[in-house]
Structure formats: structure tokens, C-alpha cells
Amino acid sequence: MKQSLITCLFLFALLLSQGNDIGAEAASCDIAQHDLPTCTQQACAAFCEENFKGFAYAFCVNVITCKCTSC
């Protein structure tokens, strides 16, 4: 589970660094290929809540949708 959350955090940082290309980057992800089955949306939402506030929290939950994928 911890590895999944770290992956989610890494993806968050990666997407955040992409600026306006976030949507395109997210759309290009092959979720089925990179999905980590041990990660649940609820677990990632809790992770986002613990580690991010305000806009960053909304970004973590809504843009990543916290499926904990690494592209």
C-alpha cells in the first residue's frame, strides 16, 4: 500500500510539473497497463487528504483520480 501511495505522489508531482499539458499527459496514460491493484480510490483519497490542502487536494483527487498509475 505504501508503495502505491508513493507512486501516486510521484504521479502528482509529475503532472504538476507538466503545467498546461496535464490533460494531454493524463489522456496518454495506459491505465490498464500501469494500474496497481493494491491501490484503492479510497486509500488514495485519504492520502491526498493527509498530504495536500486546498487546490492541491482537489488536483490530487480529481485530475489524478488517484488510481495510482505510473505512466
Buried (B, 14 or more C-beta within 10 A) or exposed (E): EEEBBEBBBEBBEBBBEEEEEBEEBBEEBEEEEBBBEEBBEEBBBEBBEEBBEEEEBEBBBEBBBBBBBBE
